[in-house]
Every structure is written in C-alpha cells, then in structure tokens.
Amino acid sequence: MFSEIELSEKRLFLIANKIYAPSYISFESALAWHGLIPEGVFSITSTTTKKTKTFHTAQGAFFYHHLKPELHFGYHLEKIDMQVFKMGDLEKILLDYLYLHPEMNTMDDFEGWRINTDILHRELDHQKLEKYLLLFSNKALGRRVQTLLSYIKYAES
C-alpha cells in the first residue's frame, strides 16, 4: 500500500497510529523522537488500549503495548502533510516506560539507560509529570520517578 511513498519517520508514526488504533507513539520511539536516547530505534513502539500486539511489515516492525484505558492520555498531535499522528508527551512517555519496566529502579539502572539529562532537565515539565503520575495511582512507579529525578539532578552536578 505504501510502496510508492517515501517513508520518513513521521510517516511511519502516522502508519503506526493507523495500523492498530487507538494508539500513540511512546517508549523507545518517542524517547528517540524527543532526543532523549542516543540509540537508533529500528521499530515503532506505541501504547494501545487493546491487546499487546506486534505487526511485521515491509516498512518495519510495529510494537503495541497494552495500557489500561484510564492510562491512555498524555499525547499531542504532530502534523505531517494534511494529516496528524499522536505522539506521547515527554512526561507521559517517561511514565509509560517506567510503568512497563519495573526493573528500572536504581541510579545505576538510569545511568545504563544513557538518557540525555540536558534535554530532560531543560524540557521536563515537573508539574505535568506529577499530575500524570497521580493518574497512574502506583506507589512503586512514584519511587522509580523519584529515583529518575534524583539521577537527573546528580547528572547535572
């Protein structure tokens, strides 16, 4: 269907939103989009309220991770041509990632993540992060977020 179209990252994100809806771009794909991780991402990762699912296509792999419907928020619309796709807000993709990766809970874990703390420090909206965190209603996630914030502060010094 897309063989005649030059596939940019934005077009792949648009395709990802359409393959399995409702969904929005999150996790590694969104972290890379926001410039937070140095690694290249070779698949598109999204959240969905549906079952966790993977689609392998000629255009690439599309991974969808299930989140409860009440956690399907915290995204904005990005334009491409005359269409839009849903991209996770910086604060929400951090929470999504930490929610589904409970093993991320020490300063060493965050150091190994190699996240760009300069961008995070400059662009993270702490009030929005706290507001979103309350909606998760998850104490363990709150502790992981506090460890991440401590790591950011430590990396700045």
Phi and psi in degrees as a GROMACS rama.xvg file:
@    title "Ramachandran Plot"
@    xaxis  label "Phi"
@    yaxis  label "Psi"
@TYPE xy
-107.023  16.5923  PHE-2
-64.9509  -25.8916  SER-3
-87.7204  -9.58054  GLU-4
-101.111  135.863  ILE-5
-73.08  123.292  GLU-6
-95.595  103.967  LEU-7
-87.5936  171.988  SER-8
-58.3047  -42.9686  GLU-9
-61.9288  -40.2209  LYS-10
-65.5875  -38.9454  ARG-11
-63.3556  -37.3446  LEU-12
-65.405  -40.9192  PHE-13
-61.6508  -44.9345  LEU-14
-60.8235  -43.9721  ILE-15
-58.8435  -42.1743  ALA-16
-62.8908  -31.4368  ASN-17
-87.4103  -30.3004  LYS-18
-60.9552  -42.83  ILE-19
-143.487  95.1609  TYR-20
-109.804  150.592  ALA-21
-79.7091  142.533  PRO-22
-157.451  161.398  SER-23
-144.443  153.722  TYR-24
-70.3804  131.141  ILE-25
-151.042  -164.493  SER-26
52.5951  -139.237  PHE-27
-60.0786  -39.038  GLU-28
-61.0762  -45.3974  SER-29
-72.2618  -36.2169  ALA-30
-60.5534  -43.2701  LEU-31
-66.4393  -41.9763  ALA-32
-56.5164  -42.371  TRP-33
-80.6553  0.122393  HIS-34
76.3821  21.7967  GLY-35
-89.2572  -23.0156  LEU-36
-123.441  144.519  ILE-37
-80.2996  -20.4565  PRO-38
-72.2621  147.409  GLU-39
-75.3891  144.961  GLY-40
-111.806  123.399  VAL-41
-105.866  10.0361  PHE-42
-140.009  163.168  SER-43
-103.187  125.553  ILE-44
-113.414  133.86  THR-45
-139.167  165.42  SER-46
-102.423  156.712  THR-47
-150.932  158.3  THR-48
-89.1589  -7.71311  THR-49
-86.1083  -173.667  LYS-50
-62.0593  145.563  LYS-51
-58.7965  134.515  THR-52
-155.376  154.706  LYS-53
-127.636  138.785  THR-54
-123.187  125.854  PHE-55
-104.513  120.796  HIS-56
-127.541  172.818  THR-57
-63.7681  -24.4632  ALA-58
-84.5514  -14.5378  GLN-59
141.899  -176.758  GLY-60
-97.4406  138.554  ALA-61
-122.688  116.641  PHE-62
-108.551  134.074  PHE-63
-125.036  123.67  TYR-64
-106.48  130.459  HIS-65
-70.3878  133.158  HIS-66
-127.281  146.4  LEU-67
-54.9312  147.267  LYS-68
-52.8027  -35.2312  PRO-69
-71.3066  -10.1014  GLU-70
-102.386  6.54179  LEU-71
-90.0569  78.9005  HIS-72
-154.112  178.354  PHE-73
81.4678  41.8274  GLY-74
-134.626  163.899  TYR-75
-132.429  169.53  HIS-76
-97.3666  134.116  LEU-77
-113.415  140.339  GLU-78
-91.9812  142.857  LYS-79
-143.086  119.843  ILE-80
53.2722  -122.297  ASP-81
-103.948  16.7767  MET-82
-124.674  171.452  GLN-83
-133.065  154.697  VAL-84
-129.95  159.541  PHE-85
-94.1361  123.856  LYS-86
-118.947  133.21  MET-87
-62.7051  140.343  GLY-88
-65.1727  150.333  ASP-89
-50.2623  -48.4108  LEU-90
-62.8516  -40.2681  GLU-91
-72.7276  -37.6382  LYS-92
-67.1887  -33.627  ILE-93
-62.8613  -45.2601  LEU-94
-66.0798  -42.8363  LEU-95
-56.5517  -48.3188  ASP-96
-62.5162  -49.8107  TYR-97
-66.5775  -31.7469  LEU-98
-63.5121  -43.0045  TYR-99
-91.6055  -1.85306  LEU-100
-127.344  71.5675  HIS-101
-64.4526  -15.1509  PRO-102
-69.5555  -14.2702  GLU-103
-83.1787  90.4573  MET-104
-143.744  7.36389  ASN-105
-127.066  164.237  THR-106
-59.4557  -38.8109  MET-107
-63.1165  -38.4414  ASP-108
-59.8775  -43.6337  ASP-109
-71.2958  -33.4356  PHE-110
-63.1407  -41.9832  GLU-111
-66.2052  -22.7558  GLY-112
-68.7116  -26.4534  TRP-113
57.7974  39.6456  ARG-114
-74.1426  145.441  ILE-115
-77.2531  98.4523  ASN-116
-71.8051  -25.0488  THR-117
-62.7972  -49.0956  ASP-118
-64.2211  -43.9835  ILE-119
-60.8498  -45.651  LEU-120
-61.5395  -41.1564  HIS-121
-74.8004  -36.1764  ARG-122
-108.985  -12.7362  GLU-123
-71.5399  126.677  LEU-124
-94.417  102.448  ASP-125
-62.8942  -35.5843  HIS-126
-66.2415  -42.4539  GLN-127
-65.8143  -39.9942  LYS-128
-59.4338  -46.1187  LEU-129
-64.383  -42.0065  GLU-130
-61.3792  -46.4647  LYS-131
-65.5217  -41.2772  TYR-132
-59.4874  -40.6665  LEU-133
-58.9717  -35.342  LEU-134
-69.9044  -23.1173  LEU-135
-74.1936  -30.0197  PHE-136
51.713  54.1706  SER-137
-140.227  106.785  ASN-138
-63.8  -39.1211  LYS-139
-63.4817  -39.5794  ALA-140
-63.3988  -40.9165  LEU-141
-58.5809  -40.1737  GLY-142
-66.2189  -40.7164  ARG-143
-64.291  -39.8318  ARG-144
-63.217  -42.8773  VAL-145
-62.0133  -38.8032  GLN-146
-64.9327  -41.7908  THR-147
-60.8053  -45.436  LEU-148
-63.7539  -37.8002  LEU-149
-64.6768  -40.2202  SER-150
-62.4897  -43.4907  TYR-151
-59.8198  -46.7683  ILE-152
-61.9433  -42.9726  LYS-153
-62.7977  -42.5406  TYR-154
-66.0571  -28.0321  ALA-155
-72.1342  -28.9837  GLU-156
